[in-house]
């Protein structure tokens, strides 16, 4: 008998966010959990096969092989709209203006 465990899959946009709780069997991979969450119903633009993911803020390199543990939260990451270095430069320029 395969035992099950509870995990979460989370995704957020600036104006909308969703956390899906689901029960999966032990040995479930990160990518399997993302697929089973059906989170793309809420975010149709989301490519669940290629989205970058992490567990509790730590990036997962191979979502197809990384096995989940009870209670973990899979986070789906959006592409950056601005390069972080450019964002810092923009903030610095704003703060120096009179």
C-alpha positions in Angstrom: 0.0 0.0 0.0 1.4 3.4 -1.0 0.9 6.0 1.6 0.0 9.6 0.8 1.1 13.0 2.0 -0.1 16.6 1.9 1.8 19.2 -0.2 1.0 22.7 -1.6 1.6 24.3 -5.0 1.8 28.1 -5.0 1.9 30.8 -7.7 1.5 34.5 -7.5 1.1 37.5 -9.8 1.1 41.0 -8.4 -2.7 41.1 -8.5 -3.6 37.5 -7.9 -2.2 34.5 -6.0 -3.2 30.9 -5.4 -2.1 28.1 -3.2 -3.4 24.6 -4.0 -3.3 21.9 -1.3 -3.3 18.4 -2.6 -2.7 14.9 -1.4 -0.1 12.9 -3.4 1.5 9.5 -3.0 5.0 9.2 -1.4 7.6 9.4 -4.2 5.8 12.2 -6.0 8.1 14.6 -7.9 7.9 18.3 -7.9 6.8 18.4 -11.5 4.1 15.7 -10.9 2.7 17.8 -8.0 2.6 20.9 -10.3 0.7 19.0 -12.9 -1.8 17.4 -10.4 -2.5 20.8 -8.8 -4.2 22.0 -12.0 -3.0 25.5 -11.1 -2.9 26.3 -14.8 -6.8 26.4 -14.6 -6.3 29.7 -12.6 -3.4 30.9 -14.6 -3.8 29.7 -18.3 -0.6 31.4 -19.4 1.4 29.2 -17.0 3.5 26.5 -18.7 3.5 23.8 -16.0 6.0 21.7 -18.0 8.7 24.4 -18.0 8.0 26.8 -15.2 10.9 27.4 -12.8 10.1 26.0 -9.3 11.4 25.9 -5.8 10.5 24.5 -2.4 10.1 27.0 0.4 12.1 29.6 -1.6 15.0 27.3 -2.6 15.3 26.7 -6.3 14.9 23.1 -7.5 17.2 22.2 -10.4 15.4 19.1 -11.7 11.7 19.2 -10.9 11.2 15.9 -12.8 13.5 14.0 -10.3 13.2 16.0 -7.0 10.9 14.0 -4.7 8.7 15.9 -2.3 8.3 15.4 1.4 5.3 15.7 3.6 4.2 19.4 4.1 6.4 20.9 1.5 5.3 23.9 -0.6 6.2 24.0 -4.3 6.6 27.6 -5.5 6.3 28.5 -9.2 8.5 31.4 -10.3 7.6 34.0 -12.8 10.2 35.3 -15.3 11.8 38.6 -14.1 10.4 41.6 -16.0 13.5 43.8 -15.1 17.1 42.7 -14.6 17.8 42.9 -10.8 20.9 45.1 -11.4 18.9 47.5 -13.5 16.1 47.6 -10.8 18.7 48.6 -8.2 20.2 51.2 -10.5 16.6 52.6 -11.1 15.9 52.8 -7.3 19.3 54.5 -6.7 18.6 57.1 -9.4 15.2 57.8 -7.9 16.5 58.3 -4.4 19.2 60.8 -5.5 16.8 63.1 -7.3 15.7 66.2 -5.4 
